Structures are given as structure tokens and as C-alpha cells.
Amino acid sequence: MIHRLTPDERLDWLRLARTENVGPVTFDQLLARFGTAGVALAAIPDLARRGGRGQALTSPPRAEMERELAAGEALGARLIAACEPEFPQMLAALDPPPPLIWTRGNLALLQRSTVAIVGARVASAAGQRFARGLAAELGAAGQVIVSGLARGIDSAGHEGSLATGTVAVLAGGIDDVYPPEHRGLYERIVAQGLAVAEHPPGRTAQARDFPRRNRIISGLSRAVVVVEAEIRSGSLITARLAAEQGREVLAVPGSPLDPRARGANDLIRQGAALCEGAEDVLRALAGFSGFREPGTERLTGPPATNDAGDDPGAEALRRRIAGLLSPTPVSRDELVRATGASTPQVSAALVELALAGRAELLPGGLAVAGQAKAVRR
């Protein structure tokens, strides 16, 4: 249900979101299963033990979360939960959305139509000029430009849209500027636009954080434009995520002699719309139908009423599912077919395995094997 959290509820959401092995999917499943973050927090130690974790899993203490809130407030940043009315609707439409985001700057920008411009860090001068001009033209047409503050195409897109509205999505905390030479650009964005981050203030971005940042970039945007990208790049990950999320994907064609054009050209070959200017983007947006508002059932699912707990059947199912998981993503429906168990039973077992580190839950109902090993009990 869309509602504003009380101070106690906000601390519970933050503690649950910052608990080890609790990503957006696990957070969403726990909230649906137990109804509130507070009840889920109380259940986590037992759930992790059932999943095979040998060492107790506990959530961060309230004092630590209070320090995070104080650090954000000292920066002039604001923490927004996925259930709150200020949470951007585009991001709320993801399944699941990030539970919480930190924002710093003009939050009203996220109520306007948004377009992501992404591309190579080591971009050509022509590519940067195109991205800067495209951002300026789209901004003049009323679009807010979203990007990742990286070198090359990202920074060019931000520069071109500073006057009309730009959003920088950070991989680390709301105060973690990477690369460091973009500190001045970041300060201008905070003053004139908006910065968004999923992680706590003070958190330095790590390699695994960038795919989650890319998911937020595409999630905030109605369309994603790839200007330059090599065949293996984060920009293509953003484009893939955008397609999975139902966003429009466009790519700027380039010379086949330039490796930086291979990724964008391949996107066009796979069906992305060709982008030669702002008119192509605006035409794609004209056909964008939008999303339904997030369902209340996802945010306020009823508490579980038939928790199997430690019975032998539930333990056997967890072992069976753990054995079926591998580094290759598998859907929950496939696990239901393979085990013969019900969807709620498989979902509950996956959450318990995820909390124990023996599974990782991915968007789209997918799961892969985790790093932790089963513990004999």
C-alpha cells in the first residue's frame, strides 16, 4: 500500500534492506510473506538457520541505521521507501523495485518524463558531442536526462542537460563520486538536478554495485539511448535491462571500423530503434504506454499462515532445490515443476536458502546458486 512510513517503520525497512543476503527480491518476498518489515526482522534468524546457515544471521542494530539516517540528513539527502508517495512511479513499476533510495537535489525531476543516455567511458569526441547535443535537444523538449556520472558519454549527457534537468545514479553512496574528477559535475548536478543512490552514505562503489546501478538507470527511464558501446559493456547491460523492463531501447549507429560502435550496431541488429537525433527518441516515447501503478498486494502481502517450518518435508524440499540450483539462472516455475511442490512452498524455501547464502534471488522470478555451502545439522 502506498503510505508514508513512521520513524519506527523506516528504521525497520532500513534494517531489513541492509541485512546480509537481503537484496531487492528477498526483501520483497519477506515483506509479502510477513506483512511488515518488523515481523520479517524477527523471523530472519530462524529462516536463515532453516536454509542451512551455520552462523547466526542478524540484522544491523537500530543505532547503526540511525547513524546512516543522520549521515544522509547532514548531506541534505533524503531517504525514500518504495511504498512512499514520493518514490518515482517508473522505479516502483519494477518487479521488484529497490526497497529504498537516497536522493539529493530536486526530487520533482522524477515526476517528469525521463530518458537515459549511456555509452562508452572511453568515448570518441564525436560521440560525446552527439550525446551532449542529444541531451540538450531532449531537455528542450521537456525530457529529463538520466545517466551514471561515468566518464565519456554519461558525463556528456549530464553536461548537455544541466540547464533543463538531469539525474545522476551513483553506484556507491549518495556522496560517493566516481570518477573523482567529476566532483565538480556532481556538485552542479546536486544544485541543479538530482543524484540518486541505493547504498548508504559513505559507501564506496564496488564492481558488483554497477549492475544494480544500471538497473536503476533503466528503471527510472522511459527510454534508454546507447550512443557508443563496445560489444561487452555496462551500457549493453543497461539496454538489456531496459528491454526486460518494457522500456524503449534506441541505439546510435556508428562506423563498423570503430570498436566503440559494435555494441550499438548490434543492438540495432537485434531490434533496437535507430537513433539519429531527438526526433527519433520523441517518436519512440509517443508509443510508450506506461505502466500500471505498483500493486498493493506486492507491498503489503499478508503474513504467511501455513509456514511449514522445520518439518521433514520442508527440509527435504530445501535440499532438493539447493541441488537443482546452479550458476545458470532458473525460474521459480521450473523449480515448481521439478519438485512437484506448490509455488508458495518453493518461494519460501528459496528465501530461506537465500538468507543462508545458498541461493541468490534475481528479478523476474529467477534464482541461481549462492556461494555458501550447506551445513550439516
PEVEN-V323135 format. One record per pair of residues at least 24 apart in sequence whose ideal C-beta (glycine too) atoms are under 10 Angstrom apart, sorted by the first residue. I is the first residue (numbers start at 1). J is the second residue. D is the distance in whole Angstrom. If there is no record, write none. Layout:
i	j	d
I	J	D
I	J	D
This chain:
i	j	d
1	83	7
1	294	10
1	295	10
1	296	5
1	297	9
1	298	10
1	299	6
1	300	5
2	82	9
2	83	6
2	84	7
2	85	6
2	87	8
2	92	9
2	293	8
2	294	8
2	296	8
2	299	8
2	300	10
3	81	9
3	83	6
3	84	7
3	85	8
3	296	10
3	299	9
3	300	9
4	80	10
4	81	9
4	83	8
4	84	5
4	85	7
4	86	9
5	37	9
5	79	9
5	80	9
5	81	5
5	83	7
5	84	6
5	100	10
7	66	10
7	69	9
8	37	10
8	38	8
8	62	9
9	36	8
9	37	7
9	38	7
9	81	8
9	83	9
10	37	9
10	65	9
10	69	8
10	79	7
10	80	10
10	81	7
10	84	9
10	100	9
11	37	9
11	38	9
11	41	10
11	60	10
11	62	5
11	63	10
11	65	5
11	66	7
11	68	10
11	69	8
12	36	7
12	37	4
12	38	5
12	39	9
12	40	8
12	41	6
12	59	9
12	62	9
12	65	9
13	37	5
13	38	9
13	40	10
13	41	10
13	65	9
13	79	9
13	81	5
13	82	9
13	83	8
13	84	10
13	99	6
13	100	6
14	59	10
14	60	8
14	62	9
14	64	9
14	65	5
14	66	9
14	68	7
14	69	7
14	79	7
14	81	9
14	99	9
14	100	7
14	200	9
15	40	10
15	41	6
15	44	10
15	58	10
15	59	5
15	60	6
15	61	8
15	62	7
15	64	8
15	65	5
15	68	10
16	40	6
16	41	6
16	44	8
16	59	7
16	60	10
16	65	10
16	99	7
16	100	10
17	59	10
17	60	10
17	65	9
17	81	9
17	82	10
17	98	8
17	99	4
17	100	5
17	198	9
17	200	10
18	59	7
18	60	5
18	64	8
18	65	7
18	68	8
18	99	10
18	100	9
18	199	9
18	200	7
19	44	6
19	48	9
19	57	7
19	58	8
19	59	4
19	60	7
19	355	8
20	44	10
20	48	9
20	53	10
20	57	6
20	58	9
20	59	8
20	60	9
20	355	8
20	357	8
21	48	8
21	51	9
21	53	9
21	57	7
21	351	10
21	353	10
21	354	6
21	355	5
21	356	7
21	357	5
21	358	9
21	359	9
21	360	8
21	361	10
21	370	8
21	372	9
22	57	9
22	59	8
22	99	9
22	351	9
22	354	8
22	355	7
22	361	10
23	96	9
23	98	9
23	99	9
23	212	8
23	354	8
23	360	7
23	361	7
23	362	9
23	363	9
24	82	9
24	94	8
24	95	10
24	96	5
24	97	7
24	98	5
24	99	6
24	100	10
24	198	9
24	212	8
24	215	9
24	361	9
24	362	10
24	363	7
25	95	9
25	96	6
25	350	9
25	351	9
25	354	8
25	360	9
25	361	4
25	362	6
25	363	6
25	364	9
25	365	9
25	366	9
25	367	9
26	96	9
26	99	10
26	350	9
26	351	6
26	354	5
26	355	7
26	359	9
26	360	9
26	361	5
27	82	9
27	96	7
27	97	10
27	98	9
27	99	5
27	100	9
27	361	10
28	82	9
28	94	10
28	95	8
28	96	4
28	97	8
28	98	10
28	99	8
28	298	7
28	299	9
28	301	9
28	351	10
28	361	9
28	363	9
29	96	8
29	298	10
29	301	9
29	347	6
29	348	8
29	350	8
29	351	5
29	354	8
29	361	7
30	301	9
30	351	6
30	354	10
30	355	9
31	82	9
31	83	9
31	96	9
31	99	8
31	298	8
31	299	7
31	300	8
31	301	6
32	96	9
32	297	8
32	298	6
32	299	8
32	300	8
32	301	3
32	302	8
32	303	9
32	304	9
32	347	9
32	351	10
33	301	7
33	302	9
33	303	7
33	304	5
33	307	8
33	344	9
33	347	8
33	348	7
33	351	7
34	301	8
34	302	9
34	303	5
34	304	7
34	307	10
35	300	7
35	301	7
35	302	6
35	303	4
35	304	9
36	300	9
36	303	8
37	81	9
37	99	9
39	303	7
39	304	10
40	303	10
40	351	10
43	303	10
43	304	9
43	307	9
43	351	10
43	355	10
44	351	10
44	352	10
44	355	6
45	355	9
46	307	10
46	309	8
46	310	9
46	352	9
46	355	10
47	307	9
47	309	10
47	348	9
47	351	7
47	352	5
47	353	10
47	354	9
47	355	5
47	356	8
48	351	10
48	352	7
48	353	9
48	354	9
48	355	4
48	356	5
48	357	8
48	358	10
49	310	9
49	352	9
49	355	9
49	356	8
49	375	9
49	377	8
50	307	10
50	308	9
50	309	7
50	310	6
50	314	7
50	315	8
50	318	7
50	348	9
50	349	9
50	351	10
50	352	5
50	353	9
50	355	9
50	356	8
50	377	10
51	318	6
51	322	9
51	349	8
51	350	9
51	351	8
51	352	4
51	353	5
51	354	7
51	355	5
51	356	3
51	357	8
51	358	6
51	359	8
51	370	9
51	372	9
51	374	9
51	375	9
52	315	9
52	318	7
52	319	9
52	322	7
52	352	8
52	353	7
52	355	10
52	356	5
52	357	9
52	358	6
52	370	10
52	372	7
52	373	8
52	374	5
52	375	5
52	376	9
52	377	8
53	352	9
53	353	9
53	355	7
53	356	4
53	357	7
53	358	8
53	372	7
53	374	10
53	375	7
54	356	9
54	372	9
54	373	9
54	374	9
54	375	4
54	376	9
54	377	8
55	356	10
55	357	10
55	372	10
55	375	9
57	355	6
57	356	8
57	357	9
60	200	10
64	200	9
65	200	9
67	200	9
67	201	10
67	202	10
68	102	9
68	173	9
68	199	10
68	200	5
68	201	7
68	202	8
68	203	10
69	200	10
69	201	9
70	201	9
71	102	10
71	173	9
71	174	9
71	175	8
71	200	7
71	201	4
71	202	6
72	102	6
72	103	9
72	104	8
72	173	9
72	174	7
72	175	9
72	197	10
72	200	8
72	201	5
72	202	10
73	201	9
74	175	10
74	201	8
75	102	9
75	104	6
75	173	9
75	174	6
75	175	6
75	190	9
75	195	10
75	201	6
75	202	10
76	104	6
76	105	9
76	174	10
76	190	8
77	102	5
77	103	6
77	104	4
77	105	9
77	173	9
77	174	5
77	175	8
77	190	9
77	195	8
77	196	10
77	197	8
77	201	7
78	102	7
78	103	5
78	104	7
78	105	9
78	107	7
78	174	9
79	103	8
79	174	9
79	200	10
79	201	10
80	107	8
80	110	10
80	196	9
81	299	9
82	294	8
82	298	9
82	299	7
83	294	9
83	296	9
83	298	10
83	299	5
83	300	8
86	110	8
86	111	9
87	294	9
88	114	8
88	167	9
88	196	9
88	216	10
88	219	8
88	220	6
89	220	10
89	290	9
89	291	7
89	292	10
89	293	7
89	294	8
90	114	7
90	146	10
90	218	9
90	219	6
90	220	5
90	221	7
90	222	7
90	245	9
90	247	9
90	290	9
90	291	7
91	196	9
91	215	10
91	216	7
91	218	10
91	219	5
91	220	6
91	221	10
91	245	10
91	294	10
92	219	9
92	291	9
92	293	7
92	294	4
92	298	10
92	299	9
93	219	8
93	245	8
93	246	8
93	290	8
93	291	4
93	292	7
93	293	8
93	294	6
94	215	8
94	216	9
94	218	9
94	219	5
94	220	10
94	241	9
94	244	10
94	245	6
94	246	10
94	291	9
94	294	9
94	363	7
95	244	10
95	245	9
95	294	9
95	295	9
95	298	8
95	363	6
95	364	7
95	365	9
96	294	9
96	298	7
96	299	9
96	361	10
96	363	7
97	215	10
97	216	9
97	219	7
97	294	7
97	298	9
97	299	9
97	363	10
98	196	10
98	197	10
98	198	5
98	199	10
98	212	8
98	215	8
98	216	6
98	219	8
99	198	9
100	198	7
100	199	10
100	200	10
101	169	9
101	174	9
101	196	6
101	197	7
101	198	6
101	199	10
101	216	7
101	220	10
102	170	9
102	173	7
102	174	4
102	175	9
102	195	8
102	196	7
102	197	5
102	198	7
102	199	8
102	200	8
102	201	7
102	203	10
103	167	9
103	174	8
103	194	6
103	195	7
103	196	5
103	197	8
104	168	10
104	170	9
104	174	5
104	175	8
104	186	9
104	189	9
104	190	5
104	193	10
104	194	7
104	195	5
104	196	8
104	197	8
104	201	9
105	166	10
105	167	8
105	168	9
105	174	10
105	189	7
105	190	5
105	191	7
105	192	8
105	193	6
105	194	4
105	195	6
105	196	9
106	144	10
106	165	8
106	166	10
106	167	9
106	189	10
106	190	9
106	191	9
106	192	8
106	193	6
106	194	5
106	195	10
107	167	10
107	194	6
107	196	9
108	144	10
108	165	9
108	194	9
109	144	5
109	145	10
109	146	9
109	164	10
109	165	5
109	166	8
109	167	6
109	192	10
109	193	6
109	194	5
109	196	10
109	220	10
110	144	8
110	146	9
110	165	10
110	167	7
110	194	7
110	196	8
110	220	7
111	144	9
112	142	7
112	143	8
112	144	5
112	164	10
112	165	7
112	167	10
113	138	9
113	141	9
113	142	7
113	143	5
113	144	7
113	165	10
113	221	9
113	222	6
113	223	9
113	282	10
113	285	7
113	288	9
114	138	10
114	143	7
114	144	5
114	145	8
114	146	5
114	165	9
114	166	10
114	167	7
114	217	10
114	219	10
114	220	6
114	221	5
114	222	6
114	223	8
114	247	10
114	285	10
115	139	9
115	141	10
115	143	5
115	144	7
115	145	6
115	146	7
115	147	10
115	157	9
115	161	9
115	220	10
115	221	6
115	222	6
115	223	5
115	224	8
115	225	7
115	247	10
115	248	9
115	250	9
115	278	9
115	281	6
115	282	9
115	284	9
115	285	7
116	144	10
116	145	7
116	146	4
116	147	6
116	148	9
116	154	10
116	157	8
116	167	9
116	169	9
116	214	9
116	217	5
116	218	6
116	219	10
116	220	7
116	221	4
116	222	9
116	223	7
116	224	4
116	225	7
116	226	9
116	235	10
116	238	7
116	239	9
116	242	7
116	247	8
116	249	10
117	143	10
117	145	6
117	146	8
117	147	5
117	148	10
117	153	7
117	154	8
117	156	8
117	157	4
117	158	9
117	160	8
117	161	8
117	166	9
117	217	10
117	221	9
117	223	10
117	224	8
117	225	5
117	226	8
117	227	6
117	235	10
117	250	10
117	252	10
117	275	10
117	281	9
118	146	9
118	147	6
118	148	7
118	150	8
118	152	10
118	153	6
118	154	6
118	157	8
118	214	8
118	217	7
118	218	9
118	221	9
118	224	7
118	225	7
118	226	6
118	227	7
118	228	9
118	229	8
118	233	9
118	234	8
118	235	5
118	236	9
118	237	10
118	238	5
118	239	8
118	242	9
119	147	9
119	150	9
119	152	6
119	153	3
119	154	7
119	156	8
119	157	8
119	225	8
119	226	6
119	227	4
119	228	4
119	229	6
119	230	10
119	233	8
119	234	10
119	235	5
119	238	10
119	251	9
119	252	8
119	260	8
119	263	9
119	264	8
120	150	9
120	151	9
120	152	5
120	153	6
120	154	9
120	226	9
120	227	8
120	228	4
120	229	6
120	230	7
120	233	7
120	234	10
120	235	7
120	258	10
120	259	9
120	260	5
120	261	9
120	263	8
120	264	9
121	148	10
121	150	5
121	151	4
121	152	4
121	153	8
121	154	8
121	155	9
121	179	9
121	228	10
121	229	10
121	230	10
121	233	9
121	234	9
121	235	9
121	260	10
122	151	7
122	152	6
122	153	10
122	228	9
122	230	9
122	259	10
122	260	7
123	150	10
123	151	8
123	152	3
123	153	5
123	154	9
123	155	9
123	156	7
123	227	7
123	228	5
123	229	9
123	260	7
124	152	9
124	153	10
124	227	10
124	228	7
124	254	8
124	255	10
124	258	7
124	260	6
124	261	9
125	156	10
126	227	10
126	228	9
126	254	9
126	255	10
126	258	9
127	152	8
127	153	6
127	156	8
127	227	5
127	228	4
127	229	10
127	252	8
127	254	8
127	258	9
127	260	7
127	261	9
127	264	9
128	152	6
128	153	7
128	154	10
128	155	8
128	156	4
128	157	9
128	159	9
128	160	10
128	227	8
128	228	9
129	156	8
129	160	9
130	156	8
130	160	10
130	225	10
130	227	6
130	228	9
130	252	6
130	254	10
130	275	9
130	276	9
130	277	9
131	155	9
131	156	4
131	157	5
131	158	9
131	159	9
131	160	7
131	161	10
131	225	8
131	227	5
131	228	8
131	252	8
132	156	4
132	157	7
132	158	9
132	159	6
132	160	4
132	161	9
132	227	10
133	160	6
133	277	8
133	278	9
134	160	7
134	161	9
134	225	7
134	227	7
134	252	8
134	275	8
134	276	10
134	277	7
134	278	6
134	280	10
134	281	7
135	159	8
135	160	3
135	161	4
135	162	9
135	164	8
135	165	10
135	166	7
135	225	9
135	227	10
135	278	9
136	160	4
136	161	7
136	162	9
136	163	8
136	164	7
136	278	9
137	161	10
137	164	10
137	277	7
137	278	4
137	279	9
137	281	9
137	282	9
138	164	8
138	165	10
138	223	9
138	225	9
138	277	10
138	278	5
138	281	6
138	282	8
138	285	9
139	163	7
139	164	3
139	165	6
139	166	8
139	278	9
140	164	6
140	278	8
141	278	6
141	279	9
141	281	9
141	282	6
141	285	9
142	282	9
143	221	10
143	222	9
143	223	9
143	278	8
143	281	8
143	282	8
143	285	8
144	193	8
144	194	8
144	220	9
144	221	9
144	222	10
145	193	9
145	221	9
145	225	9
146	193	10
146	194	9
146	196	9
146	216	9
146	217	6
146	218	9
146	219	9
146	220	5
146	221	5
146	222	10
146	223	10
146	224	9
147	189	10
147	217	7
147	221	9
147	224	10
147	225	10
147	238	10
148	178	9
148	210	8
148	213	6
148	214	7
148	216	9
148	217	6
148	234	8
148	235	9
148	238	8
149	176	10
149	177	7
149	178	7
149	179	8
149	182	6
149	185	7
149	186	6
149	189	8
149	195	8
149	213	9
150	178	8
150	179	7
150	182	8
150	210	9
150	213	10
150	234	8
150	235	9
151	178	10
151	179	6
151	181	8
151	182	8
152	227	9
152	228	8
152	235	10
152	260	9
153	225	9
153	226	8
153	227	5
153	228	6
153	229	8
153	235	8
153	252	10
153	260	9
154	182	9
154	185	10
154	217	9
154	227	10
154	234	10
154	235	9
155	179	9
155	181	9
155	182	6
155	185	6
156	227	8
157	225	9
157	227	8
158	182	9
158	185	6
158	186	9
158	188	8
158	189	6
158	193	8
159	185	7
159	188	9
159	189	10
161	189	10
161	192	10
161	193	8
162	188	6
162	189	7
162	191	9
162	192	5
162	193	7
163	192	7
163	193	10
164	192	9
164	193	9
165	192	8
165	193	6
165	194	8
166	192	8
166	193	4
166	194	8
166	195	10
167	193	6
167	194	5
167	195	8
167	196	6
167	216	10
167	217	9
167	220	7
167	221	9
168	193	7
168	194	7
168	195	5
168	196	7
168	197	9
168	217	10
169	194	9
169	195	8
169	196	5
169	197	7
169	198	9
169	212	10
169	213	5
169	214	8
169	215	9
169	216	5
169	217	5
169	218	10
169	219	9
169	220	7
169	221	10
170	195	6
170	196	7
170	197	4
170	198	8
170	199	8
170	203	9
170	205	7
170	209	9
170	213	7
170	216	9
171	197	8
171	198	9
171	199	8
171	203	9
171	204	9
171	205	4
171	206	8
171	207	9
171	208	9
171	209	4
171	210	5
171	211	9
171	212	7
171	213	4
171	214	9
171	216	9
171	234	10
172	197	7
172	198	9
172	199	6
172	200	9
172	201	9
172	202	9
172	203	5
172	204	5
172	205	3
172	206	8
172	209	6
172	210	10
172	213	9
173	197	6
173	198	9
173	199	5
173	200	5
173	201	5
173	202	5
173	203	4
173	204	8
173	205	8
173	209	10
174	198	9
174	199	8
174	200	8
174	201	5
174	202	9
174	203	9
175	200	10
175	201	5
175	202	7
175	203	9
176	200	10
176	201	8
176	202	8
176	203	6
176	204	6
176	205	6
176	209	9
177	205	10
178	204	8
178	205	6
178	209	10
178	210	10
194	220	10
196	220	7
210	234	6
210	237	8
210	238	10
211	237	6
211	238	9
211	241	8
213	238	9
214	238	4
214	239	9
214	240	9
214	241	6
214	242	9
215	241	5
215	242	9
215	244	9
215	245	8
215	363	8
216	241	9
217	241	8
217	242	8
218	242	4
218	243	9
218	244	9
218	245	6
218	247	6
218	249	9
219	245	6
219	247	8
219	363	10
220	247	10
221	245	9
221	247	6
221	248	9
222	246	10
222	247	6
222	248	7
222	281	9
222	284	9
222	285	6
222	288	5
222	290	8
222	291	10
223	247	6
223	248	4
223	249	7
223	250	6
223	273	9
223	275	9
223	280	10
223	281	6
223	282	9
223	284	6
223	285	6
223	288	7
224	248	7
224	249	5
224	250	7
224	251	9
224	267	10
224	272	9
224	281	10
225	249	8
225	250	5
225	251	7
225	252	7
225	264	9
225	272	9
225	273	9
225	275	5
225	278	10
225	280	9
225	281	6
225	284	9
226	250	7
226	251	5
226	252	7
226	263	7
226	264	5
226	266	10
226	267	6
226	268	9
226	272	8
226	275	8
227	251	8
227	252	5
227	254	9
227	260	9
227	261	10
227	264	7
227	275	8
228	252	7
228	254	6
228	258	8
228	259	9
228	260	4
228	261	6
228	262	9
228	263	8
228	264	6
229	254	9
229	259	10
229	260	7
229	261	8
229	262	8
229	263	3
229	264	6
229	265	9
229	266	9
229	267	8
230	258	10
230	259	6
230	260	6
230	261	9
230	262	6
230	263	5
230	264	9
231	259	8
231	260	10
231	261	10
231	262	5
231	263	5
231	264	10
231	265	9
231	266	6
232	262	9
232	263	8
233	260	9
233	262	10
233	263	6
233	264	10
235	263	7
235	264	8
235	267	9
236	262	10
236	263	5
236	264	9
236	266	8
236	267	7
239	263	8
239	264	9
239	266	10
239	267	6
239	270	9
239	272	7
240	267	9
240	270	10
241	363	9
242	272	9
243	267	9
243	270	9
243	271	9
243	272	8
244	363	8
244	364	7
245	291	9
245	363	9
245	364	10
246	288	9
246	289	9
246	290	9
246	291	7
247	284	10
247	288	8
247	291	10
248	272	9
248	273	7
248	281	8
248	283	10
248	284	4
248	285	7
248	286	10
248	287	8
248	288	6
249	273	7
249	275	10
249	284	9
250	274	7
250	275	4
250	276	10
250	280	6
250	281	6
250	283	10
250	284	6
250	285	10
251	275	6
252	276	7
252	277	9
252	280	9
304	344	8
304	347	10
304	348	7
305	344	10
306	342	10
306	344	8
306	345	9
306	348	9
307	344	10
307	348	7
308	341	10
308	344	10
308	345	7
308	348	7
308	349	9
309	348	10
310	377	10
313	341	9
313	345	9
314	341	9
314	345	8
314	348	8
314	349	7
314	352	9
315	349	9
315	352	10
315	377	9
316	341	10
316	349	10
317	341	5
317	342	10
317	345	6
317	346	8
317	348	9
317	349	5
317	352	10
318	345	10
318	346	10
318	348	9
318	349	5
318	350	9
318	352	6
318	353	6
318	356	9
318	358	8
318	359	10
318	374	9
319	349	9
319	353	10
319	374	7
320	346	10
320	349	8
321	345	10
321	346	7
321	349	5
321	350	7
321	352	9
321	353	7
321	358	9
321	359	8
321	367	8
322	349	9
322	350	10
322	353	6
322	356	9
322	358	5
322	359	7
322	369	8
322	370	9
322	373	10
322	374	6
323	369	10
323	374	9
324	367	9
324	369	9
325	350	9
325	353	8
325	358	8
325	359	6
325	360	9
325	367	6
325	368	6
325	369	4
325	370	8
326	367	10
326	368	7
326	369	5
327	360	10
327	368	6
327	369	6
328	366	10
328	368	7
328	369	9
329	360	9
329	362	6
329	364	8
329	365	10
329	366	4
329	367	7
329	368	5
329	369	10
330	362	10
330	365	10
330	366	7
330	367	6
330	368	7
330	369	9
331	362	10
331	364	8
331	365	5
331	366	6
331	367	8
332	361	9
332	364	9
332	365	5
332	366	8
332	367	7
333	365	7
334	365	10
334	366	9
334	367	9
335	365	10
335	367	7
